[in-house]
Amino acid sequence: MRATTTVVFCAIDDLIGTNNKALTGFPDFLDGLVEANIPLVPVTSRNRLRFDATLRKLGLGHPFVAEGGCGVYLPEGYFNLKPARTVRLGRFTCIPVARTHPAAAELLDALAEQTGIEVVPLRGLSPRELAQNAGLPQREAELLRQRDFDELFFFAGASDDDIHRFQEEASRQKARLRSRGALWSLAVGASTVACIRELSQLYQRSFHAPPLKIGIATTEEAAEIFAACDRCLLLAHRDSAAPAAAGKSKVLPLFSRETWPMALEGIVNRQL
């Protein structure tokens, strides 16, 4: 990794589908960052096993944040220095922020018992049931449930009040509960802010100067990423309301062909 003065942290799930098809213009934006020697750190709710295919297809060789702020994943030999606390997960060195499995699975079972609300963890489904519920081929569905940190599940017939009560109890026990469409994710200690800070410190120690941190996110993912960054680019849906964090942000439309050339120019010239 060559020395850099800027790092981009990008919420990538709305930009690259689970079929690894990117929004128009985004691959060219990535190529422009490579040419400018500016690393892009993807921030995703996906797990390591599924996201690895995305990394390979797009040629992304920088660290990434996975499972919604559960950990930072470093490619082999990316930094010369070694972080203080790491675990080896597949081909990556991981800085864990959340508690690793089975902590989330155990807490999910405990919360279901304490609240009397029925949940269906993906780990308990047969391969066929998993594929049907996830809407994926069996192989992809199996990769989906092999998590390093969080636990994916469905609520079984729960009312809105039940789900709210479950959320309150999870929060009281310092767990983070997030909705991913019909699926829910439970993690113990996850924090995107902490992940970005951990990685930023590594860049600073490696290159002897703090990098300019630029966050890119859609409205749904902006709050945590923007809280940890110096400058921010909000990718707005036409009818979506901007989050409170958008006050310090440049706002561009998510689906415009002009967005990515404008974003690249602003990042390279430090004019966001």
Protein Blocks (a to p, Z undefined) as FASTA:
>chain_A
ZZdfbdcdddfklmpcfkopacehklmmmmmmmmnopacddddfbdfklmmmmmmmnopa
bdcdeehhpaccddehkbmbdcfbdcdehjbccddfbdcdfklmmmmmmmmmmnopacdd
fklpcfklmmmmnopafklmmmmmmcfkbccdddehiafklmmmmmmmmmmnopacddeh
jbccddehiafklmmmmmmmmmmmmnopacdddddddfklmmmmmmmpmbdcddddfklc
cdfklmmpccddfklcklmmmmmmmmmnopZZ
